[in-house]
């Protein structure tokens, strides 16, 4: 019985989501719309003091495109939340064309290293869309959601 408790405790501790980004993830460089390299840490600093919904998406992702109306509704209903979009598109050109076509409002960056970079590895990124919520103090309050309608997103944003 004691062994079972130890195993159970280990599983609980091992399954907890991180509350901070690793140094490697923070130092990874993304590309801005202006085609400038920006570290993820600088992206977070730009939005410091605000709740941030990070949306990792791609223009080739059907689920990402189909749920855009729900995302836009969430934006409209929550003007104080900062929306940061990180694209896993296959090229910067496709990413820019998709932004023009889809008219997604927010702060946009291209993940140059894709899923294989330090940021992708930190998240265990294998599926898009993927949503992460960061609070006003830089703490990760929601590590993993794959649907914009996930009630945990609203909970992490403390929206009723």
C-alpha positions as a printed NumPy array, in Angstrom:
array([[  0.   ,   0.   ,   0.   ],
       [  2.85 ,   2.403,   0.805],
       [  4.392,   1.77 ,  -2.631],
       [  1.087,   2.612,  -4.296],
       [  0.904,   5.941,  -2.452],
       [  4.448,   6.81 ,  -3.515],
       [  3.706,   5.95 ,  -7.157],
       [  0.453,   7.934,  -7.021],
       [  2.222,  10.972,  -5.515],
       [  4.95 ,  10.757,  -8.171],
       [  2.314,  10.676, -10.939],
       [  0.522,  13.71 ,  -9.544],
       [  3.729,  15.721,  -9.209],
       [  5.011,  14.607, -12.621],
       [  1.755,  15.567, -14.386],
       [  1.605,  19.136, -13.129],
       [  1.894,  21.786, -15.783],
       [  4.744,  24.269, -15.607],
       [  3.969,  27.776, -14.399],
       [  7.032,  29.432, -15.943],
       [  8.678,  29.238, -19.348],
       [ 12.183,  27.778, -19.462],
       [ 15.128,  30.029, -20.172],
       [ 15.601,  28.246, -23.513],
       [ 11.963,  28.842, -24.54 ],
       [ 12.195,  32.508, -23.494],
       [ 15.369,  32.982, -25.549],
       [ 13.996,  31.443, -28.743],
       [ 13.661,  33.943, -31.561],
       [ 10.446,  34.519, -33.452],
       [  9.882,  36.692, -36.522],
       [  7.627,  39.74 , -36.317],
       [  5.403,  40.999, -39.135],
       [  8.111,  43.63 , -39.737],
       [ 10.482,  40.674, -40.38 ],
       [ 12.544,  41.364, -37.255],
       [ 13.811,  38.718, -34.852],
       [ 12.196,  38.967, -31.417],
       [ 12.823,  36.699, -28.431],
       [  9.813,  35.133, -26.798],
       [ 10.818,  36.894, -23.578],
       [ 10.511,  40.268, -25.333],
       [  7.086,  39.283, -26.655],
       [  5.962,  38.562, -23.087],
       [  7.542,  41.786, -21.788],
       [  5.592,  43.753, -24.398],
       [  2.372,  42.482, -22.79 ],
       [  3.551,  42.487, -19.17 ],
       [  0.87 ,  43.439, -16.66 ],
       [ -1.91 ,  42.023, -18.851],
       [ -3.544,  38.659, -19.275],
       [ -2.31 ,  37.048, -22.474],
       [ -3.952,  34.387, -24.579],
       [ -1.308,  32.766, -26.759],
       [ -2.757,  31.093, -29.843],
       [ -0.398,  28.749, -31.671],
       [ -1.867,  28.147, -35.105],
       [ -1.193,  27.694, -38.825],
       [ -3.071,  28.682, -41.963],
       [ -3.045,  25.044, -43.136],
       [ -4.803,  23.955, -39.918],
       [ -8.501,  23.404, -40.584],
       [ -9.414,  23.521, -36.877],
       [ -7.586,  26.85 , -36.523],
       [ -9.543,  28.437, -39.371],
       [-12.968,  26.948, -38.581],
       [-12.863,  28.235, -34.987],
       [-11.864,  31.797, -35.898],
       [-15.425,  33.124, -35.348],
       [-15.338,  31.841, -31.737],
       [-11.882,  33.359, -31.245],
       [-12.998,  36.717, -32.635],
       [-16.051,  36.631, -30.348],
       [-13.751,  35.971, -27.349],
       [-11.621,  38.952, -28.413],
       [-14.65 ,  41.187, -28.804],
       [-16.053,  40.214, -25.403],
       [-12.69 ,  40.611, -23.63 ],
       [-10.967,  43.783, -24.832],
       [ -8.504,  43.849, -21.909],
       [ -6.989,  40.468, -22.804],
       [ -3.938,  40.634, -25.071],
       [ -3.955,  38.098, -27.908],
       [ -0.6  ,  36.825, -29.181],
       [ -0.614,  34.627, -32.276],
       [  2.333,  32.345, -33.015],
       [  2.31 ,  30.763, -36.451],
       [  3.623,  27.345, -37.442],
       [  3.056,  28.025, -41.13 ],
       [  5.387,  26.362, -43.6  ],
       [  6.738,  29.711, -44.786],
       [  6.677,  33.341, -43.73 ],
       [  5.016,  34.23 , -47.028],
       [  2.066,  31.885, -46.395],
       [  1.765,  33.251, -42.875],
       [  1.623,  36.893, -44.073],
       [ -0.902,  36.036, -46.818],
       [ -3.111,  34.25 , -44.275],
       [ -3.041,  37.246, -41.917],
       [ -4.134,  39.538, -44.755],
       [ -6.898,  37.167, -45.804],
       [ -8.216,  36.203, -42.349],
       [ -8.007,  39.638, -40.669],
       [ -6.963,  38.263, -37.278],
       [ -6.427,  41.085, -34.769],
       [ -3.609,  40.795, -32.268],
       [  0.16 ,  40.585, -31.964],
       [  1.579,  38.201, -34.591],
       [  4.827,  36.22 , -34.829],
       [  6.21 ,  33.386, -36.902],
       [  7.871,  30.463, -35.094],
       [ 10.983,  30.144, -37.245],
       [ 12.163,  26.885, -35.635],
       [  8.697,  25.348, -35.666],
       [  7.846,  22.502, -33.309],
       [ 11.492,  21.441, -33.018],
       [ 12.771,  24.617, -31.359],
       [ 13.119,  25.131, -27.608],
       [  9.669,  26.757, -27.42 ],
       [  7.972,  23.863, -29.226],
       [  9.813,  21.308, -27.108],
       [  8.886,  23.118, -23.896],
       [  5.203,  22.976, -24.833],
       [  5.417,  19.425, -26.14 ],
       [  3.891,  20.956, -29.252],
       [  2.39 ,  18.337, -31.51 ],
       [ -1.066,  19.713, -32.27 ],
       [ -2.523,  23.018, -33.38 ],
       [ -4.43 ,  24.948, -32.447],
       [ -2.906,  25.198, -29.008],
       [ -3.793,  27.812, -26.441],
       [ -1.745,  28.978, -23.472],
       [ -2.821,  31.617, -20.956],
       [ -0.306,  33.794, -19.116],
       [ -1.365,  36.06 , -16.256],
       [ -0.326,  39.631, -15.465],
       [  2.755,  38.405, -13.584],
       [  4.102,  36.153, -16.342],
       [  2.806,  32.932, -14.756],
       [  1.348,  30.256, -17.009],
       [ -2.204,  29.731, -15.741],
       [ -3.282,  27.416, -18.557],
       [ -0.63 ,  25.28 , -20.184],
       [ -2.645,  23.283, -22.662],
       [ -5.954,  23.766, -24.407],
       [ -6.671,  22.638, -27.953],
       [-10.111,  24.212, -28.441],
       [-10.965,  27.888, -28.152],
       [-14.254,  26.835, -26.55 ],
       [-12.428,  25.044, -23.703],
       [-13.969,  26.344, -20.46 ],
       [-10.517,  26.242, -18.865],
       [ -9.53 ,  29.189, -21.069],
       [-12.312,  31.299, -19.578],
       [-11.391,  30.08 , -16.117],
       [ -7.713,  30.99 , -16.634],
       [ -8.74 ,  34.402, -17.892],
       [-11.204,  34.609, -14.953],
       [-14.052,  35.505, -17.251],
       [-17.575,  34.618, -16.283]])
